[in-house]
Amino acid sequence: MTAKRLIARLDVKAPNLIKGINLEGLRKLGEPGQFAQKYYAAGIDEIIYMDIVASLYDQNSLGDIVSRTSDAVFIPITVGGGIRSLADVQAMMRSGADKVAINTAAIRRPELISDIANTFGAQCMVVSIEAKQEATGRWQAYVDNGREKTGLDVVAWARQVVERGAGEILLTSVDREGTRKGFDLELIRAVSDAVPIPVIASGGMGTVEHLIEAVYEGHADAVAMADVLHYDRIPFQDIRARVQAAGVPLRKL
């Protein structure tokens, strides 16, 4: 088993870090960069910044936050929300981002995935998929922070983004996000088993056991955490130690 990544996800409504449940009912928590530095000092592997209102304004407002963070945090930073063009990607890279995550723009113009991958490398191109389970048991992809249906089957869309050149998938269960009830293991496994690229599981972590399940049962390559970190429910050092004790390989600090 290859080393799994433990990632801090920071949803931002500039200038504040926010947190909600099912991507709704947002609560302000503070300055995002301070949280990012705290997690970096504790040994987190990566940071994901998501501008959760960018789709409303067709622009990403995280440039300054990313720039300040990259001056103090020396691990990969992924930035998502409101990225619509190669120029937007270039701007994020200049601010200090290592990867970009796109959702709405990828669905509206799938060729953008290939354009970014070909220009900046597949390792830079993360496709964000927001999933909600249907009555049929399958999952539909959503945009606009989990509010707008696309009509796309999540697993079929995941396969398509791989064909387009995506290097990674950020897979968020809108149903589980912020609930602390655990990851949607069936969703993670369905996507992870369908594609050859890394899948980051996001949405629902409440205990360390949930993370371990996402790796062993969901076949996730990485796990994104938000609520459990932002509210100090479990110290990150404890999370890391317990994950390693369960036999999950992690990068060496």
N, C-alpha and C positions, 0 to 999 in steps of 0.2 A: 504494500500500500504506500503510495506516495504521500509526502507531507501535506497535511491539510492546513488551510489558512483560516485564521480567526480574524474577522474583520469587524470594525466598528462602523456602523451606518449612522450618519448624521443627516437627518432631514432638516432643511433650512427654509425658513421664510425670512429672508434677509431683513434685519441683521441678526435674527435670533435662531438658535436651535429650537426646534419644536418637536412635540411627540403627540400622537393621537392614537385612536383605536380604529381599526379598519380604514386607516388613512383619513379619518375624520375626527372632529372634536379636538382640534389642535391646542396644545398647551405650550406656552413659552418656557424655555428652561435656562437660557443664558447665551453667552457668547460662544459660537461654535468652535473657534480656534482654541479656546481654553480647554474645552472637552477633548479635542483632538490631541493636544499636547499631553494631557493627563493620560490618555489611553496609550499614546506612544511611549511615555515614560514607563508605563506598566508592562509593555511588551507586546502590544497589539501588532498584527502583521501588516494590516493595510487599513486605509481610511476610505470610506465612500461618502461623498457629499452629494445630496440630492436637493436641487432647488424645486420645492414642491408646488410653487405657484408659477413657475416659468412658462408652463403651457398656456396660462391665461394671458400672458403678456408677450409671448413669442420671443423671449430673450432670457438669457441666464444672467443672474446678478451676483454670482459667486466669485467673480474674478479677484476682488480685493481680499476676500476671506481665504481663498486658495493661496494667493500670493503670500499672505502673512503666515499661513500654516506651513507652506513649503519651506519657509525660512527657518522653521524651528522643528519640523517633523521630517525625518529622513527615511520614510517608508513609502511604498506606492500609494498615490492618491488618485481615486477615480472621481470624476465629476459628471453629474447628469442633470437633466432638466433644461429645456429650452434650447438645446443644441440642434440646429437646423441645417448647417452647412459646413464646408471645409474651413471657411473663415472662422466660424465659431469654434471649431476644434483647435485651430491654430491659436486663437486667443486664449483658450484654456491651457494649452501647452505652454504658452509664454508666461502664464500666471503660475505655472508649476505643477500642473496636473500630469500624471503619467498615462492615464486612460480616460476615455469618455464613455458615458453610457447614454444610449438613445432609446426611446420608446416610441412616442408619437411620430416623430420624424421618420423612423424606420418603417412604421406601418403605412404612413402616407406616401413615402417614397423609398421603397426597399433598396433601390440602387445606391442610396446614400451609404448603406452598410459597406458595399463593395468599394465605393469611392474613398471612404475613410480608411478601410483596411489596405487598399492599394497605395494610398498616399502616406499613411503614417505607420502601417504595419498591423497585422491582425491582432497582435498582443495589446494594441491600444483600443481596439474596437469591442466594447461590451454592449450587448443588447439587453435592455431591461424589459422583462416581461411581467406584467401585473396580471395575476390569474384569479378568477373566481370560478367556483365549482357550479356547474349547471345541474338541473334536476336529473339529467341523464347520467350524472356521475363524471362526465368529462369536464374539461375546464375551458373557459373562454378568455381570450386576451382582452384586457381593458387598457384605456389610456386616460389622460387627464386625472392622474392620481386616483385611479380606480373608479372613476365615475362614468366613463363613456364606453359603451360596448363597441367592439370592432367586428364581431361576427367570426373572428378567427379562432380555430381550435389551437390551444396552446402547444400541444405536442407537434402538430403539423407546422405551426409557425416557427417553433424552435428548430425543426429540421431545415426549414427554408433559410433562416438566418445563418445557419452553418454553411449552406450552399453559397450564400452571398458573401461569406468571408469573415463572419464574426469570430472573434477569438475566445469569447467568454459570454456566459449568460448570467445575468442577475435575475433570479426567479423569486418573485414576491407573491406570497399567498395573501390576497387582500382579506380573505375570510379570517385568517389567523393573525394578521398584523396587529400588534399591540395587545393581544388578548392574554398572552402568557400561558396559552393552553398547549403549546407545542407546535412543531412544524407540521405541515400537511405532507406526511411521508409518502403517500401515494403519488401526489403531484411531483414531488422532488424525484422520486424513483422513476416515474414515467418519462420525465424529461431527461434525466441523467442517463438512463438506459437507451434513450433514442438518439443521443448526439455524442460525438467524439471529443467535444471541447468541454472545459471545466464549467460546472454549474455551481453558482453561489446560492445557497438556500437563505431566504429572508422571510421573516414574518412568523412570530409566534413563540420565540424562545422565552421560557420562564424559569427553567432549571438547567443544570449542566447535563442532566440525563437527556433532555430534549436535543441538545447539541450532539451528543454521542449517538442518539438514534438517527439524526439526520445524516451522519456519516455512515454508520453501519447498515441501517435499514433503508435510508433514502438515497444512498450512494452519492451524497454531495461531496464536491471537491473543496468547498469552503463554506463557512457559515457566517452570515452577517448578524450582528447583535445591535440592538438599540435600547429598548426599554430596560433590559436587565443591567446595562451599563449606566445609562443616563441617571437612573434612580438609585444607583449603588445597591442594587438588590443582592448582588454577589460580587465581591472583589474580583477583578480580572485575574489576579495572580492565583486565586483559588480555582477559578474556571480552568485556567491553563493547567494547573497541577492535577486536577481531577480528570481532565480530558487525557492527559498523558498517562495517568494511572490506569485508565481504561484501555490503554494500548493504542490510542490514536496517535500516529506520528505527527509531530509539529516541527517547525523550523527551529534551529538552535539559536538561542539568544546570545 
